[in-house]
């Protein structure tokens, strides 16, 4: 009977150690995911800045077309500019949501770690 008590204590200690190890692995995985999210957000911001520059160049081209009397081309450019502006606003909203999610994940990680 005494032997069974020691065995149960050993099994319980092993289970506790495994649980602690799994928790440490989960925290490391969460940190890796957070770093990955940070990288993705940085890349998305860079792409968004590039898209804004391209949109501004398209606006300049539209003004140039209107100034030179190319109204047909200006109408096509205007329609494309609207679509691009709408896409850019959507990308900006998505980036904002991703950033909010990343901040929440970061808070959760620090809450779980400390």
N, C-alpha and C positions, 0 to 999 in steps of 0.2 A: 504494500500500500504506500509506504514511504517512497518507494522507487517511482511509483506512478505520479506522485506529487511533484517530484523533481522533474520528471519528464514533461508534465503539463506546464511547469514553470519555464522550462527550456523552450517549449513550443510557443508559449505566450511571448517570451522575450524575442524569439526569432520573428514572430509576426509583427511585433512592435518595431523591430529593426527594419524589416522589409517595408513597413508602412512609412517609416521615416525616409528610407531611401527612395521610395516611389515619390514622396512629396518633394524631395530635393530634385529629382529628375523632372518633375512637373514644373518646378520653378525655373530650372535651366531651360526647359523647352519654351516656357512663357517668355523668358528673356530673349531667346533666339527669335521668336515670333515678333516680339516688340521691335527688335533691331531690324527685322525684315520689313515690318510696317513702316518704320522710320525711313528706310531706304526708298520704299515705294512712294511715300508721300513726297520726299525730296525730288524724286524723278517726275512725279505728277506735277509738282510746282514748276519744275523746269520746263516741262512740256506746255504748261498753261502760259508761262511767260512767252515762250516761242509762238504759241498760237495768237497771243495778244499782239505781238509784233507783226505777225503775218496779217492779222485783221486790220491793223493800222495801215499797213502797206496797201491792202485792198481798198481801204477808204480813200487813200491818196490817189490810187488809180481811178476810182470812181469820180472823184473831183476833177481829175485830169480829163476823163472822157466827157464829162459834162461841159468843161471849159472849151473843149475842142469840137463840140457839137456832135459827138458820137452817141446819140440818144439810145439807139438800139443796144449798143454794147453796154451803155450805162444801166439800162433796164435789167439786162442779164446780170451785170455785176451787182446791182442793188439786191436782186433776189438771192444771189449767192451770199452776199454780205449778211442778209437777214438770217439765212440758214446757219452760217458760220457763227454769227453772234448768239443765236439761240443755243447752238452746241457748246459754245464757250461758257455761257451762263450755266448750262447744265453740268459741264465739267467742273466749274467752280463750286457749284452746290455739292457735287459728289465729293470733291476734295475737302470741303468743310465738314461734311458728314464723316469722312474717313478720319479726319483730324480729331473730331470729337470722340469717335470710337477708340482711337489710339490713346487719347488722354484718359479715357475711362479704363482701358486695359492697363495703362501704366499705374493708375491709382489702385486698381485691383491687385496688381503684382506687388506694389509696395505694401499694401494692407496685408497681403498674405505672407510676405517675407518678414516684416518686422512686427 
